[in-house]
Amino acid sequence: MIPRSMRASFSALMAASVVLAAGPLAAEGGYTVRKLRLPGGPDPILMDYIAFDPATRFVWAPAGNTGTVDVVDTAGETIRQIPGFPTAEMGTGARKRRVGPSSVAIGEGKVYVGNRGDSTICAFDPRTLARGACQHLDSMPDGLAYVAATKEVWITTPRDKSIRILDADRLDEKAKLSFDGNPEGFAFDAKRERFYTNLEDKDRTIAINVKTRKTVAEWKPFCGEEGPHGLRADPEAGRLFVACSARALVLDVAHDGKVLSWIDTGDGADDLDYVPSTRLLYVGAAKAAQLTIARVDDWGNLSLVATVKTPAGARNPAVTDKGAVYLAHSALGGSSDLVVVEPAR
């Protein structure tokens, strides 16, 4: 919890806005690629999950080792910062790194941020960025998802093979669900009232009823020993998109999780994003240094729209309502920016 005496200084810092943009890096296949420099902190900034809020048109980018969350107004790409998140060192030797805020979920009138630095979840006003309730967990949070059907925040906590469920308003912990593997990835299906996650170390994808909290289905996506990672759902079409390390695939959740199609993405894929209105799937591959854009048809078949070269390390896309793709650009690329891929005008 942030001490009350420090909140005034946080509010003053949040009010400052900066614009830090770079020119285009490339233009190919009908898309332009550029970097959006993030303010302050060491180089590189370590980022994981980012998210786009359609209500404000802000991209929220937890900037891990800097102890801040950078909030980008996509209308003019001004950036405001939320500072003051505790950080902590993890690992040893060459694997030693500093962790902090790393995940974000867009809720109803709130945005939730998970911090690996002190294992907290905090709520923020989506426009003023004012901090609200916080909750400490006894395990490090990974991914966050807002579940509208129950007004809850679901958090994957793979270190103890569990999912934590918090009340979306007060952030009180309501339940802990335990599994025989490490939960990774998240998607909510409002039509079927299901929460999807992967058991990454078991190469399984599971469906959980959000009201009974029971696992109701289990499928094998055949991602291999590295397992499945990110997830996105299209409830109306009955599809679930799964990111493996070097490909993305489509599961038919209405028919026992059958694999309908897949597409190669290049190595280094983690999370992905999907836009139901355009039926476009976006997968950033950090090691292959490319963004794959694919379209899914009525039968669940994926077809390639474009492969766009990006800087190495760009992954985990968040797509805006204008079709701009923001990618977290982390340690592999040695940078302190977001990568922005846009349709050429």
N, C-alpha and C positions, 0 to 999 in steps of 0.2 A: 504494500500500500504506500502511496506517495504522501509524505507528511503534508498536513494542511498548510504549514508555514511556507512551503516551497511552491505552492500552486500559483501564487501571484507572479513569480518570476517566470514560470512555465508559460503562463498566459501572455506575458509580454514578448517572450521569444517566439511564440506561435504566430503572433501578429505580423512578424517580419516575413516578407515575400521576396523571392529573388527569381530571376530568369537566367538559367545557365544552359544554353543550347549550343550545339555544334552544327556545322553544315552537313549536307548529305555525304554519306560515305560511298554510296553506289546507287545506281538505278538499273534494275534488270527485271525482265519478265513482267513489266507493268507495275512494279513496286519500287519505292525509294526506301533507302535504309540510312538512318542517321543515329547519332548518339545524343542523349539528353543528360548533361552533366549534373550530378547531384552535389549539393553544397556540403563542404566541410568533411571532416573525418579522414581516416587513413585511406591509403590506396593499396589494395582494392577494398571496396565495401563488400561485405558478405551478405548476399540476399538469397531468399528462398521463395516463399509464396508472396505474390502481389495480387491486387484485385481492383476491378473497376466498379465504381458505384454509379449506376445509370441515373439516379435521382439528382446527383450533384455534378456528374461528369468528372469526378475526381478519380485519379488512380492512387491507391494507397500502396506504398512501398516500404515495408519494414526494413531498415538499413542496419540490421544485425549488430556488427561490432562497433558501430558508431554510437549505439544507445539512443538512436532517434528513429522516428517514422517520418518519411518524406511523403508529402501529400501534393500531388501534381494536379493543378486545374488544367484539364486538357484543352479548354477553350483558348487559353493564351500561354499555357505551359509556365505559369508562375508556380513556384514551389514554396509551400509552407512546411515548417518542421515542427514535430512534437518531440521535444527533448526529454531527458531525465529518466530513460529506461535503464535499470541496472544491467550490467554486463558481467560475464564471468569467463574465465579461461577453462577450456576443456582439452583433453588429450595430452600427449607427451611428445617430445621430440619434434620431428617433422610434421606430425599430425596435430600439433598444438594450435589452437585457435581461440579467438574470443567470440563468444556468442551473446546475442541480445534479442531484441524483437525480431520475429522471423515469420509470422503468419498473420493473416487477416481474414475476417469474414464480414460481409455486408448484411446487416439485419434490417429490421423495420425501425427506422429512426435512430439506429445506433450502428456503430462500427466496432468490431471486436478485434483486439490485437493480442496475440500470444507471445510471451517473452520466454525464451529459453534461458536467459540470464538469471532469472529468479523464479521461474516456473509459475508465472502469474498470467491471468487473463484479465484484461481491462476493457471497459466500454468507453466509447468516445462519441461526442456529438458529431454527426457527419458534416455539419457546416461550420460550426465555430471551433471544432476540434477540442472542445473542453473535455477533460477527463471525468468520467463518472465512477461507477462501482468497479472494484477489482476483487479478484479471488485468487488465492494461492492454492496451487495443487501440490500433492506430494510426489508428483512425477513430472518430468519435463514435457511440455506440450509440443506437438508437431503440427498437424493440420487442424484447421477450424472450419466448421460449417454451421450456418444458421438454419434451423429446422422450423419452418413457419407453422406446420401443422400442430406442433406442441409448444411453440414459442420457447425453444431451447437452443442452447449452443452445444454442439457435439464436438469433442476434442479427441483426436487420436493421441494416445500416450504410449508409443511402442516400447519404451524402455521397460515397462512392466506389463506389456501385452494387454493393454486395456483401452477402453474409450470412456471418457468422463462426460457426464451430462450436467449442464448448468442451466438454471433458470435464466432466461434471457434478460430479465429486468434486474433482479437483485444479484445475479451471478452466484447464488447459493448452489452448492453441489448437490444434485438430486440422486445421482446413481453412478455406479462404476460397473462397466461390462467387461468381463474378462474373457480372453481367447487363448487358443493354443498356438498362436503365431503373432507376428508384429503388425498391427494395423498401419496401413499406409494408403494415403489417398482418401477422397471423400466425395460423395455426391448425394443430393437429396432428390427423391422422386415424389413430388406432391400427389400425383395421380394414384400411386400405389401405396403411399405413406410408408416409403422405405428409405433407409439410409444405406448407401453402399460404401464398402471399404474393401481393401485388399488385405490379405495376410501375406505380406511380401515374401517372407522366408519360406512359405509353404506353396507359393505359386497358386493362390486361390483368391477368388473374388466372392464376397458374401453379401447377402441382402438381409437387413434387419428391420423388422416392423417397429416404427418409431413409437407406437403406443404401447405394445406389449413388451418391446425391447428384446424380443426373441429373434434368433437367426432363423429365417424362413426359407432361404435358398443358399446354395453354395455351388460355385462353378469353377472350372479350371481354364484359365485363359492361355495356358501354354506359353508363358513368357520366358521360361527357363530358370536357371539357378539364380539370376539376379532378381527375378520376380516382377510382378506388376507394380506400377507406381501410381500415377495420377488417374483420376476418374472424372467424367462428366456424363450427365444423363439428359436424354430427350424423352421426357415422360409421355408426351402425346404420341410419339412414334414407337415407344416401347424399346428404345435403344440405350445401351450403355457403352460409352467409349472408354477404352483402357489404354494407357500408355505403358508399353514395355520399354526396355532400354534403347532399342533401335527400331521399333515399329509401333504402330497404333492399330488397334482392332476394334471391331464392333460386335457387341453381344446382344442377342435378342432376349430381353428380360421377360417378354411375354411368352416365350417358348423355351423354357428351361435353360436360358443362358447360352443358346447355340451361337458359335462363332460364325458370323455372316460374311465378314471380309476383313482384310488387313492391308496396311500400306507401310512400306519401308520409310523410315524417317531419318536414318543416320543415327550414329551412336550418341548417347548422352541425353536422351529424352527423360524427363521427370514428370512434371505436371503438364496439362494441356488445357485448351479452352475450346468451347463450341458455341456457335450462334444458331439457335433453332430457326430464326426467320430467314437466314440465308443458307442453312444446312452446311455451313462451312466449319471444318475442324482445323485447329491450329496447333502444331507441335514444334517446339524449339528443341533442337539437338545441340547441346553444349559442345560436345567433342567433335561432331561433324561440322559444326559452325554453319548451320542452316536452319531455316524455318520452312516446314512443310505445311502447305495449305491444301486441304482435300475437301471434296464435296461428297455427301452421302445421298444416295437416291432412295426411292420409295421402298426398295427391297433390302436396304442396308449395305449396299455396295459402295465402297470408297473409290473415288477416282481423283487423280492428281490434278490440282488447279495450278499450283506453282511451287517451285523450290527456290527459295530466296537465300542467297548467301548472307550470313551475318558474322559479326565478330565471334571468335571462339569464346565459350562461356555463356552465351545468351540462351536462356531457357525460360520455362514457366511463364507462358504468355497470358496477358490480360487484354481482351479485345474490347474496344470502345464501340459505342453506337454508330460511329462514323466509319468503322472498319479499320481504324488504326490499331496496330498491335504493339503493346509495350511488353518488353521482355526483361526480366531480371538479368543483370550482367554481373556475374560473380567472379570468384577467384581465378578460375581457369583463364579468363581473359585479362586478368590483372588490371581491372578498371574500376571506376567509381561513377557509373552511369547506368541509365536505362537505355536499351536499344529500341528504337522506334521504327517499325516497318509500316508503310502506308501505301495505299493504291496511288499510282502516279496520276496526276491531274492533267 
